[in-house]
Amino acid sequence: MDVAVAGGHGKVALRLLRILSERGDRALGLIRNPDHASDLEAVGATPVGTDLETLDPDAIATSISGCDAVVFAAGAGPGSGPARKRTVDYGGAVKLIDACKSAGVRRYLMVSAMGVRDPAARGPEMRPYYEAKLEADRALAASGLHYTIVRPGRLTDDPGTALIEAAESLDRFGAIPRDDVAATLAGCLDADNTIGKSFDLLGGQTAIPEALAAL
C-alpha cells in the first residue's frame, strides 16, 4: 500500500511512517521544511515537500498521485494563534480532501481529538483548535471519500501497549500513548469496517485489531 501522511514530521506521523515502512508499505511523509527530510528517511519514509498552507489542491494532488490512502496528521501546534489553527487544522485538511478528489485517492484517515465534542468546554485558549478540528471532521464526513476519523484523548510519549478502548463515543476522558495512536491508524488501513466511522480512542485493555473489528 502507498500511504501519504500529511504533517509527516509530527510525533504521531513519524511513528506511523515507521510502522508503515517496517511492514512493507511505501510511506510518504508530506513536509514543508526540507530540514526535516532526514528524520523521515531515518524511519524508512520518503519525504515529499508539500506545504498545505500555501499550495493549492491541484499542487497537493501531484504529491499524493498514485497513493492508496492519505492520513491527515498535521497541526498548527502549541503556541500558534487562532488564525493559523484555521489555516492548518481546518484549511489544510480541506485542501487535502480536494486534492484526494483530484488525484483519485479515496481513502482518508483524519487524526482528530476527543475535545471536538464540545469545543467551548476546554476554555477560550483551546476553543479555536477544537472548532477547527470539528469543522474539518464535518467536511471529511461530507466529502464522499472513504473516511475514518480517529479522536484520541490526551497524547503521551509513554511506550505503547497495543491495548486500546475505541467506541463512537466514550463516556470518560483519558490518555493514550502516541505509539498506540499510530498503530491504530495503521490498523484502520487494514480494517474496511472502519470506513465511514468516527470514534474516540483511549488506552484500554483490548488489542487493537479486536477493538477495531468491534466498531
Secondary structure as UniProt FT lines:
FT   STRAND          2..6
FT   TURN            8..9
FT   HELIX           11..22
FT   TURN            23..24
FT   STRAND          26..31
FT   HELIX           34..36
FT   HELIX           37..42
FT   TURN            43..44
FT   STRAND          46..49
FT   TURN            52..54
FT   HELIX           57..64
FT   TURN            65..66
FT   STRAND          69..72
FT   TURN            78..79
FT   HELIX           82..85
FT   HELIX           86..90
FT   HELIX           91..103
FT   STRAND          107..111
FT   HELIX           114..117
FT   HELIX           119..122
FT   TURN            124..126
FT   HELIX           127..141
FT   STRAND          146..152
FT   STRAND          154..156
FT   STRAND          163..167
FT   STRAND          175..177
FT   HELIX           178..190
FT   HELIX           192..194
FT   TURN            195..196
FT   STRAND          197..203
FT   STRAND          206..207
FT   HELIX           208..213
//
